[in-house]
């Protein structure tokens, strides 16, 4: 199945752009997406384990199931002070 990824911050820089469509298995979870990202975009592989994912306004945990044509936002953790 296909999902659209929207990248922010350093993830966008490493991905080479703001958006990318990725093919993943039909029963894929966020963890499966992390693996697929590292394979599809090797520059993202070092950052992939720490990326945060959201669908709409909801953060997704590693076991969240993804659906065909989902739009998933990907961004690195943010800290500040």
N, C-alpha and C positions, 0 to 999 in steps of 0.2 A: 504494500500500500504506500501511498505517497503522503508525506506531511510537509508543510511549508515551515521553514525555520526563519525567524527574524532575529538577527544578532545585534547586540549592543556592546559598546565599550571595546575592550581588548578583543573580545570574541569576534566582533565585526572586522577588526583589523586583520586578525589571523585567518578569518574565513574569506577574506578578499572581497567583501561586500556585505550589504545589509540583509539580503534574502538569499535563500537557497532551498531547493526542493530535494528531499532525500527519500529514497525507497527503503522501507523497512518491512519486516514480516508482519502479517495481518494481526498477529496476537502480541505485538511488541509492547514493551514497557519503556519507561524512561531510561532504565539501565541499558536496554537494547539500543536505544537511540544514542546513548553515550558511545557505545562501541561502534555503531555505524558512522557516527561523526568522525571518530578517530581514523576510520578506514577511508571515508570519503574525502576528508579534509585533513591530511596528515599534520599540517601546521597547528591544528586544534588539539591534537592528541595529548600533549602535555597539560592542557588546560581542561580537557573534557571531564576528568574526575571531580573537578571543583565547580563546574558550571551549575547554575541554577536554571530551572525550567518553569515556565508558567503557561497556562492556557486560559485566555481571558484574564480575569483578575485573580485566578487561583494558582498558587504555587503547587508544583507537582512533586511528589516524593518518588523515590527510585522505583517503586513497584506500581506506580500509576500506569494504567493501560492507555494506549493512544488509539485514535480512530482515524480512518481514512479522511483525508483533506483537513485534518487539524492544522491550525496555525499555532506553532509553539515558539514562545519567546525564549531566547537563550542569552544569559549574561553571567559574567563572573561575579563572585561575592563582592560586596562593597563594604568598605570600612571607612571610617572617618572620625573626625573629632574636632 
